[in-house]
Amino acid sequence: MAERTLRAALAGERAEFAGLVAPSFLAQARAEMPDSDDEILGGVLIAGFLEDIPFAEVVAAEYGVETEGDRAAVYVWGTFAGAGGEEMTMSEAEAIRIPLVRENGRWYLDLLDL
């Protein structure tokens, strides 16, 4: 789930990204932007999600997970490419945290916990 979310955001797949966000959060966002379709809403959500992501592409990532009930945090580290294509390495201590929440039995990106 976290890898799919990260890759969709980095690739600019707006509608797919919107479908990976927690339905409860998505309902709030749709109420605030009632005339927006999944492409527009997904673009806004991607922009917020990528604010603290220092790379543009995943080259070789490793993942660690911490779970507590209906909440989880996925940590991502490894080798990435920057916006100019330069290779960068992040250690486990520098890992990016991707928060997840379980709603209706499925895991989603928890944008309220960024």
C-alpha positions as CSV (number, residue, x, y, z in Angstrom):
1,M,0.0,0.0,0.0
2,A,2.7,2.5,1.0
3,E,4.8,1.7,-2.0
4,R,1.9,2.0,-4.4
5,T,1.0,5.4,-2.8
6,L,4.5,6.7,-3.1
7,R,4.9,5.6,-6.7
8,A,1.5,7.0,-7.7
9,A,2.4,10.4,-6.1
10,L,5.8,10.5,-7.7
11,A,4.4,9.6,-11.1
12,G,1.6,12.2,-10.8
13,E,-1.1,9.6,-11.1
14,R,-3.7,11.9,-9.6
15,A,-6.9,9.8,-9.8
16,E,-5.1,6.7,-8.6
17,F,-3.6,8.6,-5.7
18,A,-7.0,10.0,-4.7
19,G,-8.3,6.4,-4.5
20,L,-5.5,5.5,-2.0
21,V,-6.4,8.2,0.5
22,A,-8.6,7.4,3.5
23,P,-12.3,7.7,2.5
24,S,-13.0,9.8,5.6
25,F,-10.4,12.3,4.6
26,L,-11.4,12.2,1.0
27,A,-15.0,13.0,2.0
28,Q,-13.8,16.1,3.9
29,A,-11.7,17.2,0.9
30,R,-14.6,16.8,-1.5
31,A,-16.8,18.9,0.8
32,E,-14.2,21.7,0.6
33,M,-13.7,21.3,-3.2
34,P,-17.2,20.2,-4.4
35,D,-16.6,20.9,-8.1
36,S,-13.3,19.0,-8.2
37,D,-13.0,15.6,-9.9
38,D,-10.5,12.9,-8.9
39,E,-7.8,14.4,-11.2
40,I,-8.0,17.9,-9.7
41,L,-8.4,16.6,-6.1
42,G,-5.6,14.1,-6.5
43,G,-3.3,16.8,-7.8
44,V,-3.9,18.9,-4.7
45,L,-3.4,15.9,-2.4
46,I,-0.2,14.8,-4.1
47,A,1.2,18.3,-3.8
48,G,0.7,18.2,0.0
49,F,2.0,14.6,0.3
50,L,5.2,15.3,-1.6
51,E,6.1,18.5,0.3
52,D,8.6,16.6,2.6
53,I,9.7,14.0,0.1
54,P,13.2,14.9,-1.0
55,F,13.4,12.7,-4.1
56,A,11.6,12.3,-7.5
57,E,12.0,8.6,-8.1
58,V,12.4,5.4,-6.2
59,V,15.5,3.4,-7.4
60,A,15.7,0.6,-4.7
61,A,13.7,1.0,-1.5
62,E,13.5,-0.9,1.7
63,Y,10.5,-0.7,4.0
64,G,9.8,-1.1,7.7
65,V,6.3,-1.2,9.3
66,E,5.0,-0.4,12.7
67,T,1.4,-1.2,13.4
68,E,-0.9,-0.4,16.3
69,G,-4.6,-1.3,15.8
70,D,-6.0,0.4,12.8
71,R,-3.0,2.7,12.4
72,A,0.4,1.9,10.8
73,A,3.5,3.8,9.8
74,V,5.6,2.6,6.9
75,Y,9.2,3.8,6.8
76,V,11.0,4.0,3.5
77,W,14.7,4.2,2.9
78,G,17.2,3.2,0.3
79,T,18.4,4.6,-3.1
80,F,16.4,7.3,-4.8
81,A,16.9,9.8,-7.7
82,G,16.6,13.5,-7.2
83,A,14.7,15.9,-9.4
84,G,17.8,16.3,-11.6
85,G,18.4,12.5,-11.8
86,E,21.2,12.6,-9.2
87,E,21.3,9.4,-7.1
88,M,20.8,9.8,-3.4
89,T,20.9,7.3,-0.5
90,M,18.8,7.6,2.6
91,S,19.7,5.4,5.6
92,E,17.1,3.7,7.8
93,A,17.6,6.5,10.4
94,E,16.6,9.1,7.7
95,A,13.6,7.1,6.5
96,I,10.5,8.8,5.2
97,R,7.4,8.0,7.3
98,I,4.1,7.2,5.4
99,P,1.1,7.0,7.8
100,L,-1.7,4.5,7.0
101,V,-5.1,4.0,8.6
102,R,-7.5,1.0,8.2
103,E,-11.1,1.9,7.2
104,N,-13.7,-0.6,6.3
105,G,-11.1,-3.4,6.5
106,R,-8.7,-1.8,4.0
107,W,-5.5,0.2,4.4
108,Y,-5.3,3.8,3.1
109,L,-3.0,6.8,3.3
110,D,-3.7,8.8,6.4
111,L,-3.2,12.4,5.3
112,L,-4.3,13.7,8.7
113,D,-1.2,12.2,10.2
114,L,1.5,13.7,7.9
